[in-house]
Amino acid sequence: MVFLLLLQLLVTSGTLGYSLDNPLTYVRKDFVSGKPVKCDACQPGYYLRAHCTATQKSQCAPCPPGSFTAIWNYIDKCLRCGVCGLNEVVKKPCTASNDSQCACKDGYFFHPRYNMCTRHSECPSGQGVLTEGTAEKDTVCHTCPDGTFSKSSSARQNCTQHRSCSDVGLKTVLRGSSWHDSVCGSCEENNDQSSSK
C-alpha cells in the first residue's frame, strides 16, 4: 500500500517513474511544456539514448558488446556483463539481454557461507563417499560399515569390500578394519617365518 502511494506521488510530481496503467512506459515532465508525458521504456537488450518529449518518442539503442539490460528499462547505459569468479566457469555467456551465468568448475561447489565456490570435501580413510558432491552441494561421507574399508582420502571413492582370504585358499592373518583391507597368508609362509627366527 505504501509502495503504491509512493509510486503515485512520483508519477504526479513529474519525476521519473513507471506508469501505473502500463509497466512498459514511464512518466516524466516535458521540459518545454512542463506537463507530464508518458514515454515508452526500452526493451531488454537496449538502453535509453534520449527521453521522449511531447512531440518525439523515446530513442532506444542496442547494448554494445560486453553489456546488457535484462528488463524493460529507461536507464541511460547498459549494465556491464559479469565476470566469473575464482573456481567458476561460464555456464551461459553474456548477451545483450542476459548477464553471463557462472557455475562452479568440476570438483567444486557453491558454499553459501563464503559466497564462493570451494573444493569438495574429501572423505578421510575409514570413511567413504555416500553422495558425490555437485556444483550446488558438498560431498557427503559415511563411516565404512563392517566388511568394508577405505584407506585413502577421496572426494569420489566409496568404501571397498574386504577381500575374502578363503576365496583364494589363504588364511586371514589380520582382519580388515574400516581403514585397511584384510591381510591374507598361508600356513607355509607362517611356518617359514617362524623357523627363520
C-alpha positions in Angstrom: 0.0 0.0 0.0 2.8 2.4 0.9 4.6 1.5 -2.3 1.6 2.4 -4.4 1.2 5.7 -2.7 4.9 6.5 -3.3 4.6 5.4 -6.9 1.6 7.7 -7.4 3.4 10.5 -5.8 6.4 10.1 -8.2 4.1 10.0 -11.2 2.0 13.0 -10.3 5.1 15.1 -9.2 6.6 14.8 -12.7 9.7 12.9 -11.6 10.7 9.7 -13.4 8.5 6.7 -12.6 6.7 3.8 -14.1 3.2 4.4 -15.3 0.6 2.6 -13.2 -1.5 1.6 -16.2 1.4 0.1 -18.3 4.7 -1.1 -16.8 6.3 -0.8 -20.3 6.1 3.0 -20.0 7.2 5.7 -17.6 6.1 9.2 -16.9 8.3 12.3 -16.9 7.9 16.0 -17.0 8.3 17.6 -20.5 10.9 20.4 -20.2 9.2 22.5 -22.8 5.6 22.3 -21.8 6.2 21.4 -18.1 3.4 18.8 -18.4 3.7 15.1 -17.7 4.3 12.9 -20.7 4.2 9.1 -21.0 7.3 7.6 -22.5 8.0 4.1 -23.9 10.6 2.1 -22.0 13.3 0.3 -23.9 13.1 -3.5 -24.3 15.7 -5.9 -22.9 18.9 -5.6 -24.8 18.5 -1.9 -25.3 19.1 1.3 -23.3 17.6 4.8 -23.4 19.5 7.2 -25.6 17.0 10.0 -25.4 13.8 10.6 -23.3 10.6 11.2 -25.1 9.0 14.7 -25.4 5.5 15.9 -26.1 6.4 15.6 -29.8 9.0 12.8 -30.0 9.1 9.1 -28.9 11.8 7.6 -26.7 15.0 6.8 -28.5 16.5 3.4 -27.6 19.8 2.0 -28.7 21.2 -1.6 -28.6 23.6 -2.5 -25.8 27.2 -2.6 -27.0 29.2 -5.9 -26.7 30.1 -6.6 -23.1 26.9 -5.1 -21.7 23.3 -6.0 -21.2 19.8 -5.0 -20.0 17.6 -7.9 -18.9 14.3 -6.0 -18.3 12.3 -3.2 -19.9 14.1 0.0 -18.7 14.8 3.7 -19.1 18.4 3.7 -18.0 21.0 5.8 -19.9 23.5 3.0 -20.4 23.6 -0.8 -20.3 25.0 -2.8 -17.4 28.4 -4.3 -17.7 28.5 -8.1 -18.1 29.5 -10.0 -15.0 32.8 -11.9 -14.9 33.0 -15.4 -13.4 34.9 -15.6 -10.1 37.6 -17.9 -8.7 36.9 -21.6 -9.4 34.0 -20.8 -11.7 33.4 -21.4 -15.4 30.9 -19.7 -17.8 27.7 -21.6 -17.9 26.0 -19.2 -20.3 27.8 -16.3 -22.0 26.6 -12.7 -21.7 24.2 -11.5 -24.4 22.6 -8.1 -24.9 19.5 -9.2 -22.9 21.1 -11.5 -20.3 24.1 -11.3 -18.0 26.6 -14.2 -18.0 25.8 -17.1 -15.9 28.6 -18.9 -14.0 28.8 -22.3 -12.3 31.4 -23.9 -10.1 34.0 -25.8 -12.0 34.3 -29.6 -11.7 35.4 -30.6 -8.2 33.9 -27.5 -6.5 30.6 -26.4 -5.1 29.0 -23.1 -4.2 29.4 -22.6 -0.4 26.8 -20.0 0.8 28.7 -19.2 3.9 31.7 -18.0 1.9 29.7 -16.9 -1.1 32.1 -18.6 -3.4 33.0 -22.0 -5.0 35.1 -24.2 -2.7 36.6 -27.6 -3.3 34.5 -30.7 -2.5 35.4 -32.2 0.9 37.4 -35.4 0.8 36.3 -38.3 3.0 39.2 -39.5 5.2 40.5 -43.0 5.5 37.9 -45.1 7.3 35.1 -43.2 5.5 33.6 -43.5 2.0 31.6 -41.2 -0.2 27.9 -41.7 0.4 26.9 -38.9 -2.1 29.4 -37.3 -4.6 29.5 -33.5 -4.5 27.8 -31.5 -7.2 28.1 -27.8 -8.2 25.5 -27.0 -5.5 26.3 -29.5 -2.7 29.4 -30.8 -0.9 30.4 -34.4 -0.7 28.6 -36.5 2.0 30.8 -39.0 3.8 29.9 -42.0 5.9 31.9 -44.4 8.1 32.6 -47.6 6.3 30.3 -50.4 7.5 31.5 -53.7 8.8 33.2 -55.7 6.0 34.3 -52.6 4.0 37.2 -50.2 4.2 38.7 -47.0 2.7 42.5 -46.5 3.0 42.8 -43.0 1.4 41.2 -39.6 1.4 38.9 -39.1 -1.6 36.0 -37.0 -2.8 34.8 -39.8 -5.1 35.7 -43.2 -3.7 33.2 -45.2 -1.7 34.1 -48.0 0.8 35.5 -51.2 -0.8 34.6 -54.7 0.3 37.3 -56.6 2.3 39.0 -59.3 0.4 38.0 -62.8 1.4 41.1 -64.8 2.1 39.3 -68.2 2.0 38.2 -67.5 -1.6 41.9 -67.7 -2.7 42.9 -70.5 -0.5 44.5 -68.4 2.2 44.0 -67.7 5.9 43.2 -64.3 7.4 46.4 -63.1 9.1 44.9 -59.7 10.1 41.2 -59.0 10.0 40.3 -55.9 7.9 39.1 -52.7 9.6 37.3 -49.6 8.3 40.7 -48.1 7.2 42.6 -51.2 5.8 41.9 -54.4 3.9 42.2 -57.9 5.3 45.7 -59.3 5.2 45.9 -62.9 3.9 48.6 -65.5 4.2 49.2 -69.3 4.1 50.3 -71.7 6.8 53.5 -72.4 4.9 54.5 -68.7 5.0 53.9 -68.5 8.7 56.0 -71.7 9.4 58.8 -70.4 7.2 59.0 -67.1 9.1 58.9 -69.0 12.5 61.7 -71.3 11.5 64.0 -68.5 10.3 63.9 -66.8 13.7 
